[in-house]
């Protein structure tokens, strides 16, 4: 069963949650370097200037900043939405993962 999309209705908060999830997975995989691309200009502005739009975003930005320090190199870059096609496909796939990257085959149970 794949999920269509998970959203809280706030694009900045959704992006913050996605960044935190990506950083968590990268740390879990013991990556030392990561570059995250985004087309959400407002979220990147809030992240870079530590100026969140609300308390939920503030919490996420604090968590992201703490996680960023763990990496040898961690950067966030703005890209145009036109250059995000592969990322969109990967995101669609990732949104369908229900059990922490484990495959579930009903005929095996």
N, C-alpha and C positions, 0 to 999 in steps of 0.2 A: 504494500500500500504506500503510495507516494503522496507527500503533502504538496499542495499547490504552492503555498507561500505562507511564511510565518511573518506577521507584522503586528506592531502595536499601534499603527496608524500615525506614528511620528517618525519621519524619515531619518532625522538626526539620531534619535534614540535607537532605531533599528540598525543604523550603520555602526553606532558605538557597540551595540551588542555583538554584531558580526565581527568587528575588529577584535573584541575581547575573546570571542570564540576562536578566531584564527590564531591569535597569539597563544592561547591555551593549547591548541593542537600542535603548534610549532614547538612549544616548550616540551610537550609530551613526547615529541619525536626527537628531542634534543638538538634542534637546529640552533646554530649560533648566529645566523644572519637571516634577515627576512626584509622584504620590501613589499608593502601592501599598497595596492593601487585602488583609488576610489574616484568616482565622478561626483561625489557629494561635497561640493565646495564649502557649504555652510558647516558641515561636521568637521572638516579639516581645519577650518578657521577656528572653530571653538576648541579643537584639540591643541592646535599650535599655540594659541594665545591663552590657554587655560581659562576660557571664558564661556562656561556652559550656559545653555538657555534655561535649564531647570535643574532641580536637585537630582533627578534620576540620571540625567546626562552627566552631571557633575560626578556622581559616584562612578559611572562607567569611565569617564576621562581619568579620574584618579587611579582606577584599577589598571587602565591601559598604560598610563605613565609609569606605574610601578612595574608592570610586566616588561615594558620597553627597556628598562634598566638592566634586566637579566640577560638580554642579548648582547653579543659583541657588536652587532650592527643591526639596527632596526629603524626603518624609515617608512614614511607615509607620503605618497605622492598623488597629486591630482592629475587625472587623465580625462580626456574627453569620453563621453559615453560611446562614441563610435568605436573607440579602441578597446571596449570592454566585452566584446562578443565571447571570447573564450572564458572570461571570468563569469559571465552570465550563465554559460553552459555548466561550468563547474559548480556555481552556486545552486543552480536548479538540482543538480545531482546531490549536492550536500544537504539540501533541504529535505530530500527524501530519505536520508539516513535516520532511522528511528532508534537503533541500538548502537551506540558508539562504534561505528564503522564495522559492525558485524553483519554478516549476511544471514538472512532468515529464510529458510525453505520449509514450508509447511509440510511437505511430503516426508521430511526427515524426522518429524516428531511423532 
